[in-house]
Amino acid sequence: MTNPTETPNKWIPRPEIRAWLYGIAITVGALLVGYGVLTAEQSGLWLSLVGAILTGSNAVAAKNLPRR
């Protein structure tokens, strides 16, 4: 059984690596906004996608579904 405070993610299981990758994504997003490649709104959408992938939010939902 997994620790309830940690979100399971089979591709990147260690939370400190996921946090590091998320920090990199935030930095890259800020740079892309600063150089005019993305708007702030676009950057927010991309960061939301990265966050959903790194936290494995779909894995949490699937794990909590009742088994038939």
N, C-alpha and C positions, 0 to 999 in steps of 0.2 A: 504494500500500500504506500502511496506517495504522501509526503508531508503536505497537509492542506494549505500551508502558507507558500508553497512553491508551485508554480504552474508547470505541468508536465509539457515537455516538448521533445519529441523523439529525435529531432535533427540537431538541436543544440540543448542538451540536457542541463548544462551548468548555468545557474542563474547569473553568475558574475560575467560569463561570456556574453549572455544575452544583453545584460546591462551595458557592457562595453560596446557591443554592436549598435545598440540603440543610441548611445552617445555619439558614435561615429556618424550615424544617420542624421542626427540633429545637426551636427557640425556641417556635414555636406549640404543639408537642406538650407542652412543659414548662408553658406557660401554661394549656393545657386541663386538664392534670393538677392544677395548682395551684388552679384554680377549680372542680375537681370535675366537670368535664364528661366527662372520660375517666379510666379507671383507668390505672395505670402499665403494666399488661399490654396494654391496648388501645392505648396510645400506642406501645409497642414494636412492635406489629403494624403500625400505620399507618406508622411510620418505616421498617420493613422494606419495605413496599410502595413508599414514596416512593424509598427507596434503589434498589430494583430498577428502577423507572421511570427515575430519573435516570442510573443507570450504564449502562442499556441492556444488562443482563446477557443477555437473550435474543439480542441482536445478536451478542454475543461467541460464544455457543454456535452460532448459525446460521453465522457466518463460518468456524468451525473444522470444520464438517461436510465430509466428502469429497463432491466433486461427482460426479454420475453422468453 
